[in-house]
Amino acid sequence: MIPRSAWYAAAAAVAASTSFAAAAARPDSGTPTSALDGAQLFRWNGCAGCHDGPESNGMVPAGPSLADAPSWAGERVAGMSAEEYVAQSIRTPTAFISPAYAGSAGGPGAGQMPLLQISDGEIDAIVTFLLASSKGPFPSSEGRLASSDGTE
């Protein structure tokens, strides 16, 4: 049986390599922030590999669930809005360790969220995606609103 810490380390490595690959493949066309799709970025940057999101379950449950972030993100850090908290958690994952993060059995550094190589606009798009109502419509990859059961 593969130790849990090995799964966490593998998931972190996949997320980091996905982020680097996405950054390298990013066009320098100056895509406006409004055109960025948070749901796609959540998948492309490897977030969906470790975290449950509004549209999916994580492949390896290494990180805390983000599926219902609107209900708790604004209450995690005193004086910080939900948007500020989620953005900080993406930019600097160790600034505040979520009480929902159980840690890993691999000791210090094992299973920690990698630093992602993504732009502020991409972070804003992911934050918007995560904080969209988890019970109502969320943005689909086509830019239309889709209901939470996948219908449009």
QUIFENFEN-V978142 format. One record per backbone hydrogen bond with DSSP energy under -0.5 kcal/mol. CO is the residue of the C=O (numbers start at 1). NH is the residue of the N-H. Records with the same first field share a line. If there is no record, write none. Layout:
CO=NH / NH
This chain:
3=6 / 7
4=8
5=9
6=10
7=11
8=12
9=13
10=14
11=15
12=16
13=17
14=18
15=19
16=20
17=21
18=22
19=23
20=24
21=25
22=26
32=35 / 36
33=36
36=38
37=41
38=42
39=43
40=44
41=45
42=47 / 48
43=46
46=49 / 50
47=50 / 51
48=59
49=60
50=63
52=66
56=53
60=62
66=69
68=71
69=72 / 73
72=75 / 76
73=76
77=80
81=85
82=86
83=87
84=88
85=89
86=90
87=91
88=92
90=116
92=95
96=98
98=101
100=102
104=107
107=110
109=112
114=116
116=118
119=123
120=124
121=125
122=126
123=127
124=128
125=129
126=130
127=131
128=132
129=132
138=146
140=143
144=140
146=138
147=150
151=147
